[in-house]
């Protein structure tokens, strides 16, 4: 064993120890395979998600009658625009609209641990621009409802959402079941 630890160092030993403990505990061993996301990348991805959610909200609310009259007071219209939307989260035409219920640290969790820095539809990782999208438009935008999509998968997802009202229709059934089972194992930290 001394020879092994000298050759591979302590990191390899810690990995082997983790694998042995998982085996003894009857838990699956899933080592991290992707790189960590930098702070600037996390922030950029989080901003893209917030802009995407804002566009969804605006598109959903524009069809409602008298939407602007209920929430905007003429005297406070400038302060509402500078401070962002102050409207409460709600359901509109079976679509959940509201702010993203994650932060930039959750972005790293979703990318690295849940989706392993891969597109959930195609599995692409190298040379692909990846973005976050809400999987089920009728549910809130949280860790249990966000997927990582590549550019091509995102385009198909958005086209299907525009045509049928549900972007999930662009994904084959077997892949869709895998995505939904992966989302089901995500846990929201109740201590946060």
C-alpha positions in Angstrom: 0.0 0.0 0.0 2.9 2.3 0.7 4.0 2.0 -2.9 0.5 2.8 -4.2 0.1 6.0 -2.1 3.6 7.2 -3.1 2.8 6.8 -6.8 -0.7 8.3 -6.8 -0.6 10.8 -3.9 -3.2 11.6 -1.3 -6.0 12.7 -3.7 -6.2 9.2 -5.2 -6.2 7.7 -1.7 -9.1 10.0 -0.7 -11.0 8.9 -3.8 -10.5 5.2 -3.1 -11.5 5.8 0.5 -14.7 7.5 -0.6 -15.5 4.7 -3.0 -14.9 2.1 -0.3 -17.2 3.9 2.1 -19.9 4.2 -0.5 -19.7 0.5 -1.2 -19.9 -0.3 2.5 -22.9 2.0 2.9 -24.7 0.6 -0.1 -24.7 4.0 -1.9 -23.7 4.6 -5.5 -20.3 6.2 -6.0 -20.6 9.1 -8.5 -17.3 10.9 -8.7 -17.3 14.5 -10.1 -16.1 14.5 -13.7 -16.5 18.1 -14.7 -14.5 21.3 -13.9 -15.9 23.8 -11.4 -17.4 27.0 -12.8 -15.7 30.2 -12.1 -17.5 33.1 -10.3 -17.8 35.2 -13.5 -19.2 32.2 -15.5 -21.8 31.4 -12.7 -22.8 35.1 -12.6 -23.2 35.2 -16.4 -25.3 32.0 -16.6 -27.4 33.3 -13.7 -28.0 36.6 -15.4 -29.0 34.7 -18.7 -31.5 32.6 -16.7 -33.0 35.7 -15.0 -33.3 37.5 -18.4 -35.0 34.3 -19.9 -37.5 34.2 -17.0 -38.2 37.9 -17.3 -39.0 37.4 -21.1 -41.3 34.5 -20.2 -43.1 36.6 -17.6 -43.5 39.6 -20.0 -44.8 37.4 -22.8 -47.2 35.7 -20.5 -48.5 38.9 -18.9 -48.8 40.9 -22.1 -52.0 39.0 -23.1 -53.7 39.8 -19.8 -56.2 42.6 -19.8 -55.5 45.5 -17.5 -52.2 44.0 -16.2 -50.4 47.3 -16.3 -53.1 49.2 -14.5 -53.2 46.9 -11.5 -49.5 46.8 -10.6 -48.1 50.2 -11.7 -48.9 53.4 -10.1 -48.1 56.5 -12.2 -46.2 58.1 -9.3 -44.0 55.0 -8.7 -43.4 53.9 -12.3 -39.8 55.0 -12.4 -38.9 53.4 -9.1 -40.6 50.1 -10.2 -38.4 50.0 -13.4 -35.2 50.7 -11.6 -35.7 48.2 -8.8 -37.0 45.4 -11.1 -40.3 43.6 -11.0 -42.2 43.8 -7.7 -45.1 41.6 -8.8 -45.7 38.5 -6.7 -45.1 35.0 -8.2 -48.3 33.5 -9.5 -49.9 31.2 -12.0 -51.1 32.7 -15.3 -52.7 30.5 -17.9 -51.1 27.4 -16.3 -47.7 29.0 -16.4 -45.8 29.9 -13.3 -44.3 33.4 -13.5 -42.0 34.9 -10.9 -38.3 35.3 -10.2 -35.8 32.5 -10.3 -35.6 30.8 -6.9 -31.9 30.1 -7.0 -28.6 32.0 -6.6 -25.3 31.9 -8.4 -24.0 29.1 -6.1 -27.0 27.0 -7.1 -25.9 27.4 -10.7 -22.7 25.6 -10.0 -24.6 22.8 -8.2 -27.0 22.4 -11.2 -24.2 22.4 -13.7 -21.6 20.3 -11.9 -23.4 17.9 -9.7 -26.8 17.5 -11.3 -26.0 17.6 -15.0 -22.2 17.0 -14.9 -21.5 20.1 -17.2 -23.4 18.4 -20.1 -26.5 19.1 -22.2 -29.3 17.0 -20.7 -30.7 16.2 -24.1 -27.6 15.5 -26.3 -24.9 14.9 -23.7 -22.7 17.4 -25.5 -20.0 19.1 -23.4 -17.0 20.2 -25.4 -17.4 23.1 -27.8 -21.0 23.6 -26.8 -22.4 26.7 -25.3 -24.6 25.6 -22.4 -27.5 27.5 -20.8 -30.1 27.0 -18.1 -33.8 26.6 -18.8 -36.9 25.8 -16.8 -38.0 22.3 -17.7 -41.7 22.5 -16.7 -43.2 26.0 -17.3 -46.0 25.2 -14.8 -43.5 24.8 -11.9 -41.3 27.4 -10.2 -37.8 28.1 -11.4 -35.7 26.2 -8.8 -33.1 23.5 -8.7 -35.7 20.7 -9.1 -36.9 22.3 -12.4 -33.8 23.5 -14.2 -32.0 21.8 -17.0 -28.8 22.5 -18.9 -29.3 22.7 -22.6 -26.9 23.2 -25.5 -27.6 25.8 -28.2 -29.2 23.4 -30.6 -31.3 21.7 -27.9 -32.3 25.1 -26.6 -33.5 26.2 -30.0 -35.6 23.1 -30.4 -36.9 23.5 -26.9 -38.0 27.1 -27.5 -39.6 26.3 -30.9 -41.6 23.5 -29.3 -42.6 25.8 -26.5 -43.8 28.4 -29.0 -45.7 25.9 -31.1 -47.2 23.6 -28.5 -46.8 25.5 -25.3 -44.4 23.0 -23.8 -40.7 22.8 -24.7 -40.5 19.3 -23.4 -42.3 18.1 -26.5 -39.0 18.6 -28.4 -37.3 15.8 -26.4 -37.7 12.1 -27.2 -39.7 10.2 -24.6 -36.8 8.0 -23.3 -34.6 11.0 -22.8 -37.5 12.9 -21.2 -37.9 10.1 -18.6 -34.2 10.2 -17.8 -34.3 14.0 -17.3 -37.3 13.8 -15.1 -35.8 11.1 -13.0 -32.6 13.2 -12.6 -34.7 16.2 -11.6 -36.6 14.1 -9.0 -33.5 13.3 -7.1 -32.5 17.0 -6.7 -33.1 18.2 -3.2 -33.7 21.8 -2.1 -31.6 22.7 1.0 -34.1 23.6 3.7 -31.4 25.2 5.8 -30.8 28.0 3.2 
